[in-house]
Amino acid sequence: MLDKMTVHEWMSSPVLTVRAEAPISVAHAMMKEHKVRRLAVVNAENQLIGIVTIGDVREASPSDATTLSIWELNYLWAQLTVGKIMSQNVITIKPNETIFEAANQMLDQKVSGLPVIDETGKLLGMITESDIFRMVIRMGITEAH
């Protein structure tokens, strides 16, 4: 079954995106508002150039142990852009690949989501662990009835 279902059938689309020039505070606010853990970073042609995760944002956030004042922290935070913290060598998948291949890649690479791109690098969607769990649940419900 998993060897016949394609990524295109189960991917999330459209994908929340952010530009590399955006402050990380904007990316963080988007993640919180939409309850997502990753944003695709795209250029003006909607081609994938990176990915930023909630972990990247947390890692770039100032520590509570800092001696900087709140004003200094806010200034530094405002200067930090998505492009400075994003991962650039993103593992991707094509829409015609199988769900099995997507799950296998996520497991092998220890990532929880894969951007789905076409041959030109244009972002089409995102397939995540949650999408695969949703598929498993729906397939289980269908088989039960």
C-alpha positions in Angstrom: 0.0 0.0 0.0 2.7 2.5 1.0 4.6 1.7 -2.1 1.7 2.9 -4.3 0.7 6.1 -2.5 2.6 9.2 -3.6 3.9 12.1 -1.6 1.7 14.4 -3.7 -1.5 12.7 -2.4 -0.6 13.4 1.3 1.7 16.4 1.3 0.5 19.7 2.9 0.1 22.5 0.4 0.4 25.4 0.2 3.4 25.7 2.5 4.1 28.5 4.9 7.2 30.3 3.6 9.5 33.0 4.7 12.2 35.0 2.9 15.8 34.8 4.0 15.8 38.6 4.7 13.0 38.3 7.3 13.9 38.8 11.0 13.8 35.5 13.0 11.2 37.2 15.2 8.8 37.1 12.2 9.5 33.4 11.5 9.0 32.6 15.2 5.7 34.5 15.2 4.5 32.7 12.1 5.4 29.3 13.6 3.5 30.1 16.8 0.5 31.5 15.1 0.1 28.6 12.7 1.3 25.9 15.1 4.1 24.6 12.8 7.6 23.5 13.6 9.3 24.5 10.3 9.1 27.1 7.5 10.4 26.7 4.0 12.7 29.6 3.0 12.2 30.6 -0.6 13.5 33.2 -3.0 11.4 35.5 -5.2 10.7 32.7 -7.7 9.4 30.4 -4.9 12.4 28.2 -5.2 13.5 26.5 -2.0 16.8 27.9 -0.6 16.6 26.6 3.0 14.5 25.6 5.9 14.2 27.1 9.4 12.9 25.1 12.3 11.6 26.0 15.7 14.8 24.4 17.1 16.9 26.8 14.9 15.0 29.8 16.4 15.3 28.5 19.9 19.1 27.9 19.5 19.5 31.5 18.2 17.5 32.9 21.1 19.4 34.6 23.9 20.0 32.7 27.0 18.4 33.7 30.3 22.0 33.7 31.8 23.0 36.7 29.6 24.2 40.0 31.1 22.8 42.0 28.3 20.0 44.4 29.0 16.5 43.8 27.5 17.1 46.7 25.0 20.4 45.2 23.9 18.7 41.8 23.5 15.8 43.2 21.5 18.3 45.1 19.2 20.4 42.0 18.6 17.3 39.8 18.0 15.9 42.3 15.5 19.2 42.2 13.5 19.2 38.4 13.2 17.6 37.2 9.9 16.3 33.8 8.9 19.1 33.5 6.3 21.7 33.5 9.1 20.2 30.5 10.9 18.4 28.4 8.3 19.7 25.1 7.1 20.8 25.3 3.4 21.5 21.8 2.4 17.9 20.7 2.7 16.8 17.1 2.1 13.9 17.2 -0.3 11.6 14.8 -2.2 9.7 14.9 -5.5 5.9 14.7 -5.6 5.8 11.4 -7.5 7.9 9.6 -4.9 6.1 7.1 -2.6 5.1 7.7 1.0 7.3 4.7 1.9 10.3 6.5 0.3 9.4 9.7 2.2 9.1 7.9 5.5 12.3 6.0 4.9 14.2 9.2 4.1 12.9 11.0 7.2 13.9 8.0 9.3 17.4 7.7 7.8 18.1 11.4 7.9 16.5 12.0 11.3 14.2 14.8 10.1 10.5 15.2 10.7 9.6 16.8 7.4 10.7 17.1 3.8 10.0 19.9 1.4 8.4 18.7 -1.9 10.0 20.3 -4.9 9.7 20.0 -8.7 12.5 19.6 -11.2 13.3 23.3 -11.1 13.5 23.5 -7.3 10.1 25.2 -7.0 8.4 24.4 -3.7 5.2 22.5 -4.1 4.4 21.3 -0.6 5.7 19.7 2.6 5.4 16.1 3.7 5.8 15.7 7.5 5.5 13.0 10.1 2.1 14.4 10.9 0.9 13.9 7.3 2.1 10.3 7.3 0.3 9.7 10.7 -2.8 11.3 9.2 -2.6 8.9 6.2 -2.1 5.8 8.5 -5.2 6.8 10.6 -7.4 7.4 7.6 -6.3 4.2 6.0 -7.0 2.3 9.3 -10.4 3.8 9.6 -11.2 2.9 5.9 -10.1 -0.7 6.4 -12.1 -0.9 9.7 -15.4 -0.1 7.9 
